[in-house]
Amino acid sequence: MTNIVVLVKQVPDTYSERKLSETDHTLDRESADAVLDEINERAVEEALKIKEAGEGEVTVVCVGPDRATDAIRKALSMGADKAVHVSDPALHGSDVLATAKVIAAAIQRVEGVDLVIAGNESSDGGAGAVPAILAELLGLPQLTHAHHVNVEGSAIKVDRETADEGLTHLEASLPALVSVTEKINEPRYPSFKGIMAAKKKPVETLTVGDLGVDAGEVGLANAWSSVVESAPKPPRSAGVRVEDEGDGGTKVAEYLVGQKLI
Ligand SMILES: Cc1cc2nc3c(=O)[nH]c(=O)nc-3n(C[C@H](O)[C@H](O)[C@H](O)COP(=O)(O)OP(=O)(O)OC[C@H]3O[C@@H](n4cnc5c(N)ncnc54)[C@H](O)[C@@H]3O)c2cc1C
């Protein structure tokens, strides 16, 4: 029996234009199509695979605006059992610390949690920090950047893959927290039956106050870091064209030297 909490975030579609708002430099989420974060789709898939290999329940936890309900329903239509949605205007512009505090409070309301599964990073903020902060706040062992996860009774075994260290084998006792990478699995597509069933699955919607978190600890005004200035990235330039009249290699090398790339 493994009761799993999986953390999902709604993010702007990577293929739509993403921009910062001119007023407070936070991400302008309204101007872009929103999707369930791709790495979080794999976190949901991993949670379902562990549940299907044994017994247990999968609870989705999401901190996000009202429209994040679509991302939650996607996770429920894949097969998750229920969800907790923390939605509160006070959260606008929250930094990673505040986000992790709110997620920790939401997880502590879920009974008998054996395993928390997160993405190793998100595709919008990309801090790659929430899982570690959460493990600290919840006092859980953390097994991060998982490439492979195996739950055996009350033990969890993970193969971590990072660019620097290659493959590392980690083990811990449950309860524990795992963050997964985008390479861990191929998420299933929700079936029509799954999509219909998701409409009836319970989603508990909570405010920061419901969680007993002080609104004075969250939001842009209380963030430890803030964006003071932002400018749209310059349009891509056409690039340099090299005509190869037998000296193409030399010209490319001269160009790379000129760009201080070699
Ligand atoms: C462009 C941009 C720049 C930012 N820069 C900073 C900064 O410099 N410092 C700072 O403190 N904050 C910053 N933020 C805010 C930060 O992104 C948010 O606090 C965010 O909710 C958490 O950070 P993350 O998505 O980067 O987290 P990561 O640590 O990258 O997320 C890892 C995993 O945690 C889980 N998770 C993250 N957020 C949520 C959520 N809201 N609900 C459920 N699960 C979640 C997901 O499983 C995710 O895959 C930035 C946001 C943006 C969009």
The ligand as an ORCA input file, in Angstrom:
! r2SCAN-3c Opt
* xyz 0 1
  C      10.357     33.313    -15.371
  C      10.274     33.073    -13.876
  C      11.369     33.351    -13.073
  C      11.295     33.111    -11.691
  N      12.388     33.365    -10.940
  C      12.337     33.088     -9.608
  C      13.477     33.298     -8.772
  O      14.533     33.737     -9.234
  N      13.383     33.007     -7.448
  C      12.239     32.519     -6.899
  O      12.218     32.236     -5.700
  N      11.128     32.297     -7.666
  C      11.175     32.586     -8.989
  N      10.075     32.370     -9.759
  C       8.856     31.945     -9.110
  C       8.803     30.473     -9.020
  O       8.826     29.979    -10.295
  C       7.507     30.066     -8.357
  O       7.635     30.251     -7.026
  C       7.113     28.628     -8.627
  O       5.853     28.352     -8.159
  C       8.045     27.601     -8.058
  O       9.182     27.608     -8.749
  P       9.519     26.690     -9.994
  O       8.370     26.357    -10.818
  O      10.656     27.347    -10.645
  O       9.902     25.398     -9.194
  P      10.906     24.046     -9.454
  O      11.664     24.010     -8.257
  O      11.543     24.318    -10.788
  O       9.712     23.034     -9.567
  C      10.049     21.693     -9.336
  C       8.774     20.899     -9.158
  O       8.060     21.360     -8.009
  C       6.652     21.218     -8.225
  N       6.029     22.563     -8.218
  C       6.603     23.777     -8.466
  N       5.681     24.773     -8.371
  C       4.493     24.156     -8.082
  C       3.157     24.622     -7.900
  N       2.877     25.923     -7.990
  N       2.180     23.688     -7.626
  C       2.490     22.363     -7.515
  N       3.737     21.848     -7.708
  C       4.712     22.736     -7.983
  C       6.486     20.593     -9.624
  O       6.418     19.183     -9.510
  C       7.778     21.022    -10.318
  O       8.117     20.144    -11.386
  C      10.112     32.594    -11.129
  C       9.010     32.299    -11.948
  C       9.091     32.526    -13.302
  C       7.932     32.161    -14.157
*
